[in-house]
């Protein structure tokens, strides 16, 4: 099996929380943007510098993109990556799209996360 490839995206990202029923804000920007709406909240992940003051958010995330597209039949990719990082005491925030999985790690943990993934045979670029 070919080694999975992961790309570290440039920039630092934030995860913002807005009230349920909020409109998607026009301030979101970045190579990676995620918007999730539930009845309870609107969560937005985008470049942290775009998030206005006064918005509830958690900043300082880096984005690891698992290069794909990944087939829905593939089993355990997120589990494997999260297990590797958990062993190194690195918390994650995972987001998936139709084709791709993204793992967010805090900026100060990024070098350790990249090293751990490389040790396990992943090819990591963008560093």
Backbone as a chain_set.jsonl record, in Angstrom:
{"seq": "XXXXXXXXXXXXXXXXXXXXXXXXXXXXXXXXXXXXXXXXXXXXXXXXXXXXXXXXXXXXXXXXXXXXXXXXXXXXXXXXXXXXXXXXXXXXXXXXXXXXXXXXXXXXXXXXXXXXXXXXXXXXXXX", "coords": {"N": [[0.848, -1.193, 0.0], [0.53, 2.202, -0.83], [2.176, 4.933, 0.783], [0.319, 7.189, 2.784], [-0.221, 10.557, 1.933], [0.279, 13.761, 3.299], [-0.481, 17.167, 3.562], [0.743, 20.079, 5.007], [-1.028, 22.88, 5.479], [-0.566, 26.369, 4.744], [-0.486, 29.116, 7.065], [-2.317, 30.169, 10.02], [-5.17, 28.991, 11.713], [-8.533, 29.578, 12.902], [-11.282, 28.546, 14.957], [-14.485, 29.441, 14.987], [-17.439, 30.295, 16.841], [-20.772, 30.88, 16.273], [-24.144, 31.957, 16.852], [-26.884, 29.612, 16.59], [-28.758, 29.586, 13.584], [-27.548, 31.811, 12.562], [-26.357, 33.743, 9.798], [-24.083, 32.764, 7.194], [-20.997, 34.198, 7.614], [-19.438, 37.025, 5.932], [-16.765, 37.432, 6.31], [-15.092, 35.24, 6.273], [-12.146, 33.605, 5.198], [-9.494, 31.931, 3.42], [-7.292, 29.184, 2.494], [-8.424, 26.911, 3.324], [-11.644, 26.422, 4.388], [-14.275, 25.843, 6.586], [-17.661, 25.317, 7.219], [-20.169, 24.702, 9.453], [-23.442, 24.086, 10.241], [-25.787, 23.8, 12.769], [-28.818, 23.318, 14.688], [-28.126, 24.443, 17.05], [-25.776, 25.957, 16.744], [-23.506, 27.854, 14.626], [-20.61, 26.906, 13.266], [-17.461, 28.037, 12.27], [-14.54, 27.565, 10.476], [-11.606, 29.098, 9.655], [-8.997, 31.266, 8.308], [-7.305, 32.636, 11.058], [-6.826, 35.367, 11.365], [-8.904, 36.598, 10.079], [-11.106, 36.472, 11.666], [-13.306, 38.449, 13.384], [-12.868, 40.697, 16.215], [-14.485, 40.005, 19.313], [-15.92, 37.79, 18.595], [-16.71, 34.536, 19.636], [-14.145, 32.265, 19.827], [-11.546, 29.859, 19.045], [-8.271, 30.114, 18.556], [-5.141, 29.594, 16.715], [-4.645, 27.183, 15.331], [-3.274, 24.708, 13.111], [-3.528, 23.292, 9.845], [-3.663, 20.04, 8.678], [-3.824, 18.433, 5.729], [-5.121, 15.537, 4.457], [-4.069, 14.077, 1.685], [-5.966, 13.329, -1.139], [-8.289, 12.32, -3.619], [-10.043, 10.51, -1.049], [-11.274, 7.275, -0.874], [-14.532, 6.268, 0.067], [-14.649, 3.705, 1.015], [-12.292, 3.189, 2.311], [-10.942, 2.34, 5.416], [-10.451, 3.431, 8.735], [-8.545, 5.519, 8.586], [-8.634, 8.12, 9.811], [-8.764, 7.213, 12.423], [-6.292, 5.918, 12.716], [-4.45, 8.051, 12.368], [-5.297, 9.807, 14.42], [-4.793, 8.166, 16.597], [-1.973, 7.895, 16.526], [-1.25, 10.552, 17.052], [-2.488, 10.942, 19.524], [-0.98, 9.266, 21.152], [1.247, 10.839, 21.42], [0.319, 12.826, 22.978], [-1.112, 14.869, 21.658], [-3.697, 16.902, 20.917], [-6.494, 16.878, 18.68], [-8.536, 18.348, 16.084], [-10.888, 17.295, 13.992], [-12.016, 17.449, 10.633], [-14.068, 16.63, 7.924], [-14.53, 16.441, 4.381], [-16.344, 15.673, 1.377], [-14.391, 14.422, -0.262], [-12.009, 14.478, 1.237], [-10.043, 14.324, 4.267], [-9.314, 16.354, 7.076], [-7.014, 17.305, 9.527], [-6.728, 19.186, 12.348], [-4.29, 20.708, 14.315], [-2.883, 22.206, 17.227], [-0.83, 25.104, 16.843], [1.638, 25.149, 18.295], [2.07, 22.466, 18.679], [2.475, 21.426, 16.229], [5.117, 20.837, 15.024], [5.824, 18.48, 16.487], [3.667, 16.837, 15.826], [3.967, 16.518, 13.05], [6.474, 15.243, 12.993], [5.843, 12.848, 14.366], [3.981, 11.679, 12.626], [5.558, 11.322, 10.34], [7.408, 9.471, 11.338], [5.791, 7.253, 11.42], [5.507, 6.607, 8.811], [4.041, 8.262, 7.117], [3.955, 10.626, 4.443], [4.823, 13.877, 4.627], [4.227, 17.088, 3.486], [4.798, 20.6, 2.701], [5.99, 21.807, 4.81]], "CA": [[0.0, 0.0, 0.0], [1.272, 3.449, -0.927], [2.099, 5.768, 1.992], [-0.589, 8.327, 2.698], [0.446, 11.856, 1.864], [-0.379, 14.815, 4.062], [0.08, 18.499, 3.296], [0.516, 21.105, 6.019], [-1.437, 24.124, 4.823], [0.054, 27.565, 5.318], [-1.339, 29.976, 7.868], [-2.938, 29.697, 11.256], [-6.622, 28.989, 11.592], [-9.348, 29.678, 14.099], [-12.611, 27.938, 14.914], [-15.395, 30.42, 15.585], [-18.792, 29.839, 17.143], [-21.827, 31.873, 16.204], [-25.44, 31.42, 17.277], [-27.684, 28.858, 15.626], [-29.583, 30.472, 12.773], [-26.743, 32.9, 12.01], [-25.993, 33.662, 8.387], [-22.658, 32.537, 6.963], [-20.394, 35.533, 7.575], [-18.651, 37.349, 4.738], [-15.368, 37.647, 6.676], [-14.307, 34.006, 6.25], [-11.185, 33.497, 4.104], [-8.411, 30.991, 3.616], [-7.172, 28.04, 1.599], [-9.344, 25.941, 3.902], [-12.777, 27.018, 5.103], [-15.32, 24.88, 6.915], [-18.843, 25.917, 7.826], [-21.105, 23.677, 9.909], [-24.621, 24.694, 10.866], [-26.76, 22.958, 13.465], [-29.832, 24.168, 15.317], [-27.513, 25.079, 18.212], [-24.666, 26.868, 16.462], [-22.817, 27.918, 13.345], [-19.166, 26.848, 13.491], [-16.703, 28.444, 11.097], [-13.093, 27.416, 10.562], [-10.991, 29.897, 8.594], [-7.79, 31.937, 8.781], [-7.62, 33.28, 12.33], [-6.78, 36.829, 11.253], [-10.171, 37.058, 9.504], [-12.173, 36.419, 12.665], [-13.386, 39.752, 14.062], [-12.892, 40.772, 17.673], [-15.802, 39.839, 19.899], [-16.494, 36.506, 18.194], [-16.21, 33.408, 20.416], [-13.336, 31.435, 18.939], [-10.315, 29.221, 19.488], [-7.296, 30.373, 17.494], [-3.849, 28.943, 16.838], [-4.67, 25.853, 14.737], [-2.688, 24.452, 11.795], [-4.343, 22.319, 9.129], [-3.021, 18.945, 7.959], [-4.757, 17.916, 4.726], [-4.792, 14.197, 3.985], [-4.246, 14.218, 0.25], [-6.844, 12.319, -1.699], [-9.458, 12.001, -2.808], [-10.074, 9.253, -0.31], [-12.438, 6.437, -1.152], [-15.361, 6.029, 1.259], [-14.436, 2.335, 1.473], [-11.097, 3.121, 3.147], [-11.347, 2.243, 6.815], [-9.498, 3.647, 9.811], [-7.508, 6.533, 8.357], [-8.687, 9.089, 10.914], [-8.445, 6.492, 13.655], [-4.839, 5.698, 12.758], [-3.769, 9.336, 12.589], [-5.617, 10.312, 15.758], [-4.096, 7.309, 17.553], [-0.56, 8.297, 16.52], [-1.119, 11.852, 17.72], [-2.883, 10.772, 20.924], [0.178, 8.7, 21.854], [2.183, 11.948, 21.665], [-0.429, 13.829, 23.753], [-1.463, 15.963, 20.755], [-5.133, 16.979, 20.663], [-6.843, 17.195, 17.294], [-9.881, 18.732, 15.684], [-11.006, 16.671, 12.674], [-13.086, 17.893, 9.746], [-14.046, 15.892, 6.671], [-15.367, 16.833, 3.257], [-16.696, 14.498, 0.585], [-13.186, 13.777, -0.781], [-10.773, 14.647, 1.992], [-10.053, 14.516, 5.717], [-8.411, 17.386, 7.568], [-6.716, 17.213, 10.946], [-6.198, 20.432, 12.867], [-3.517, 20.601, 15.55], [-2.458, 23.522, 17.69], [0.407, 25.549, 16.22], [2.827, 24.763, 19.063], [2.202, 21.012, 18.612], [2.643, 21.03, 14.831], [6.369, 20.115, 14.747], [5.741, 17.138, 17.063], [2.68, 16.073, 15.059], [4.598, 16.179, 11.767], [7.525, 14.247, 13.268], [5.2, 11.583, 14.719], [3.386, 11.102, 11.419], [6.656, 10.864, 9.49], [7.948, 8.252, 11.97], [4.865, 6.164, 11.14], [5.492, 6.335, 7.38], [3.308, 9.24, 6.311], [4.759, 11.609, 3.726], [4.261, 15.186, 4.977], [4.797, 18.187, 2.704], [4.322, 21.928, 3.065], [6.626, 22.24, 6.061]], "C": [[0.88, 1.237, 0.0], [1.083, 4.269, 0.352], [1.112, 6.912, 1.771], [0.212, 9.614, 2.734], [-0.415, 12.904, 2.571], [0.311, 16.128, 3.741], [-0.272, 19.429, 4.453], [0.185, 22.403, 5.288], [-0.784, 25.313, 5.506], [-0.968, 28.342, 6.139], [-1.868, 29.312, 9.124], [-4.436, 29.937, 11.154], [-7.291, 29.119, 12.945], [-10.679, 28.989, 13.865], [-13.532, 28.868, 15.693], [-16.767, 29.814, 15.791], [-19.735, 31.028, 17.101], [-23.134, 31.192, 16.603], [-26.09, 30.604, 16.172], [-28.586, 29.819, 14.867], [-28.829, 31.652, 12.2], [-26.521, 32.67, 10.518], [-24.498, 33.395, 8.276], [-21.999, 33.902, 6.789], [-19.556, 35.751, 6.316], [-17.169, 37.542, 5.046], [-14.514, 36.386, 6.589], [-13.432, 33.937, 4.992], [-10.154, 32.436, 4.443], [-8.406, 29.902, 2.575], [-8.128, 26.937, 2.04], [-10.4, 26.697, 4.683], [-13.774, 25.898, 5.373], [-16.442, 25.621, 7.626], [-19.793, 24.777, 8.184], [-22.231, 24.357, 10.672], [-25.472, 23.605, 11.5], [-27.825, 23.879, 14.045], [-29.244, 24.939, 16.493], [-26.47, 26.14, 17.875], [-24.265, 26.833, 14.996], [-21.336, 27.942, 13.675], [-18.458, 27.163, 12.182], [-15.228, 28.243, 11.389], [-12.509, 28.149, 9.37], [-9.699, 30.51, 9.143], [-8.123, 32.767, 10.016], [-7.625, 34.796, 12.243], [-8.067, 37.413, 10.687], [-11.283, 37.154, 10.541], [-12.199, 37.735, 13.448], [-13.322, 39.627, 15.587], [-14.332, 40.609, 18.154], [-16.502, 38.542, 19.511], [-15.892, 35.416, 19.076], [-15.422, 32.497, 19.49], [-12.13, 30.848, 19.671], [-9.334, 29.371, 18.327], [-6.035, 29.534, 17.707], [-3.8, 27.524, 16.298], [-3.902, 25.835, 13.421], [-3.476, 23.312, 11.172], [-3.458, 21.314, 8.389], [-4.072, 18.334, 7.034], [-4.284, 16.54, 4.277], [-5.119, 14.185, 2.496], [-5.018, 13.037, -0.316], [-7.104, 12.598, -3.154], [-9.377, 10.616, -2.171], [-11.38, 8.533, -0.598], [-13.213, 6.207, 0.144], [-15.142, 4.631, 1.835], [-13.184, 2.191, 2.334], [-11.511, 3.212, 4.608], [-10.181, 2.612, 7.734], [-8.438, 4.705, 9.615], [-7.488, 7.54, 9.5], [-8.32, 8.436, 12.239], [-6.935, 6.298, 13.795], [-4.101, 6.994, 13.079], [-4.044, 9.855, 13.994], [-4.933, 9.476, 16.832], [-2.615, 7.66, 17.669], [-0.374, 9.586, 17.305], [-1.512, 11.767, 19.194], [-1.727, 10.198, 21.739], [1.208, 9.771, 22.208], [1.524, 13.085, 22.449], [-0.766, 15.072, 22.931], [-2.957, 15.892, 20.471], [-5.378, 17.352, 19.215], [-8.272, 17.71, 17.209], [-10.007, 18.241, 14.255], [-12.215, 17.208, 11.925], [-12.953, 17.093, 8.451], [-14.952, 16.545, 5.643], [-15.693, 15.553, 2.49], [-15.443, 13.72, 0.176], [-12.032, 13.67, 0.196], [-11.036, 14.761, 3.489], [-9.002, 15.558, 6.077], [-8.239, 17.188, 9.068], [-6.123, 18.555, 11.365], [-5.492, 20.148, 14.179], [-3.084, 22.004, 15.948], [-1.062, 23.837, 17.139], [1.647, 25.065, 16.967], [3.066, 23.255, 19.062], [2.508, 20.516, 17.195], [3.968, 20.328, 14.561], [6.36, 18.686, 15.287], [4.766, 16.262, 16.292], [3.282, 15.612, 13.737], [5.651, 15.09, 11.973], [6.904, 12.877, 13.567], [4.609, 10.903, 13.488], [4.46, 10.58, 10.471], [7.265, 9.563, 10.03], [7.083, 7.032, 11.636], [4.681, 5.932, 9.636], [4.671, 7.265, 6.52], [4.3, 10.175, 5.629], [4.097, 12.963, 3.982], [4.997, 16.258, 4.196], [4.244, 19.516, 3.209], [4.94, 22.485, 4.32], [7.879, 23.051, 5.785]], "O": [[1.86, 1.313, 0.742], [-0.003, 4.304, 0.93], [1.08, 7.522, 0.702], [1.192, 9.739, 3.469], [-1.64, 12.926, 2.457], [1.537, 16.193, 3.659], [-1.437, 19.552, 4.831], [1.019, 22.952, 4.568], [-0.486, 25.271, 6.7], [-2.173, 28.227, 5.918], [-1.868, 28.089, 9.269], [-4.899, 30.932, 10.596], [-6.706, 28.816, 13.985], [-11.143, 28.863, 12.732], [-13.376, 29.055, 16.9], [-17.207, 28.947, 15.037], [-19.538, 32.033, 17.784], [-23.197, 29.965, 16.677], [-25.884, 30.857, 14.985], [-29.118, 30.765, 15.449], [-29.395, 32.426, 11.429], [-26.501, 31.532, 10.049], [-23.732, 33.762, 9.168], [-22.394, 34.677, 5.918], [-19.04, 34.807, 5.718], [-16.386, 37.794, 4.131], [-13.306, 36.46, 6.814], [-13.9, 34.175, 3.878], [-9.965, 32.085, 5.608], [-9.387, 29.71, 1.855], [-8.581, 26.131, 1.227], [-10.079, 27.518, 5.542], [-14.078, 25.101, 4.486], [-16.206, 26.44, 8.514], [-20.175, 23.985, 7.323], [-21.999, 25.104, 11.623], [-25.83, 22.619, 10.854], [-27.734, 25.098, 13.9], [-29.788, 25.968, 16.896], [-26.294, 27.104, 18.62], [-24.624, 25.929, 14.243], [-20.853, 28.889, 14.296], [-18.803, 26.632, 11.126], [-14.722, 28.691, 12.417], [-12.858, 27.872, 8.222], [-9.351, 30.298, 10.305], [-9.103, 33.513, 10.024], [-8.362, 35.45, 12.982], [-8.296, 38.617, 10.806], [-12.284, 37.836, 10.322], [-11.217, 38.089, 14.101], [-13.672, 38.596, 16.161], [-15.275, 41.025, 17.481], [-17.567, 38.23, 20.044], [-14.673, 35.377, 19.248], [-15.95, 32.01, 18.49], [-11.757, 31.288, 20.759], [-9.548, 28.819, 17.248], [-5.877, 28.862, 18.726], [-2.987, 26.726, 16.763], [-3.88, 26.831, 12.698], [-4.026, 22.467, 11.879], [-2.612, 21.694, 7.578], [-5.078, 17.789, 7.49], [-3.169, 16.397, 3.774], [-6.28, 14.271, 2.097], [-4.737, 11.883, 0.007], [-6.213, 13.071, -3.859], [-8.736, 9.699, -2.686], [-12.456, 9.13, -0.564], [-12.615, 5.977, 1.196], [-15.417, 4.396, 3.011], [-13.023, 1.18, 3.018], [-12.326, 4.054, 4.986], [-9.056, 2.157, 7.529], [-7.505, 4.783, 10.413], [-6.437, 7.785, 10.092], [-7.644, 9.038, 13.073], [-6.375, 6.494, 14.873], [-3.236, 7.027, 13.954], [-3.124, 10.296, 14.684], [-4.534, 10.009, 17.868], [-2.067, 7.716, 18.77], [0.541, 9.703, 18.121], [-0.924, 12.457, 20.027], [-1.517, 10.595, 22.885], [1.952, 9.628, 23.179], [2.09, 14.17, 22.573], [-0.713, 16.192, 23.44], [-3.432, 14.937, 19.856], [-4.578, 18.053, 18.596], [-9.087, 17.536, 18.115], [-9.292, 18.729, 13.38], [-13.29, 17.398, 12.496], [-11.847, 16.905, 7.944], [-15.99, 17.12, 5.973], [-15.34, 14.461, 2.934], [-15.428, 12.492, 0.257], [-11.146, 12.838, -0.002], [-12.091, 15.224, 3.923], [-7.939, 15.629, 5.459], [-9.206, 16.933, 9.786], [-5.129, 19.004, 10.795], [-6.014, 19.445, 15.044], [-2.936, 22.882, 15.098], [-0.225, 22.946, 16.992], [2.607, 24.617, 16.34], [4.159, 22.81, 19.41], [2.769, 19.331, 16.989], [3.955, 19.285, 13.908], [6.839, 17.773, 14.614], [5.012, 15.068, 16.119], [3.127, 14.454, 13.348], [5.707, 14.126, 11.21], [7.388, 11.859, 13.074], [4.727, 9.688, 13.329], [4.296, 9.52, 9.867], [7.595, 8.662, 9.258], [7.586, 5.91, 11.576], [3.814, 5.161, 9.226], [4.607, 7.08, 5.305], [5.359, 10.475, 6.179], [2.946, 13.175, 3.601], [6.225, 16.337, 4.231], [3.335, 19.548, 4.04], [4.491, 23.503, 4.846], [8.544, 23.498, 6.719]]}, "num_chains": 1, "name": "protein.A"}
